């Protein structure tokens, strides 16, 4: 986890769209994926008692619900004057979309989300024997806090709890991966509209 936190801290110090930014993003995904698969088998999970039924539609819907929640929160942060420090934290993240959302950014965002779920709600969840939902969410927040961005840490807290509950309900990482990718790719397109560059 320490290696992932270090790479994450470096990632947002590169210019948006730079080779260094993309390199760090891919390296971070590789760290999380390697940690997950080295720890043992990764289970996809299932819906109900049928062994072949995978959770698909519900996690996607949860991802859309998270997008709506974050849009509402974003509007509050943008419009309330005393929340300007939070507004600036969001704008710092939005700056990484540059002048538009490049296809490469969509791909690395999706891959990063999947790899985070493989590690945090896969390997780490399996290793925690008491309160795995809260513990994995807390560790995810600590790792994300390495960016120095309070809004990313807040997002990690909420997303970590939601995907942790999905892991507990389904027994695997697929639901969390779908929710995480839906939310992160959706926010990638929506945040620049909510927080346009000035």
Beta strands, then each sheet from edge to edge (+ up, - down):
end
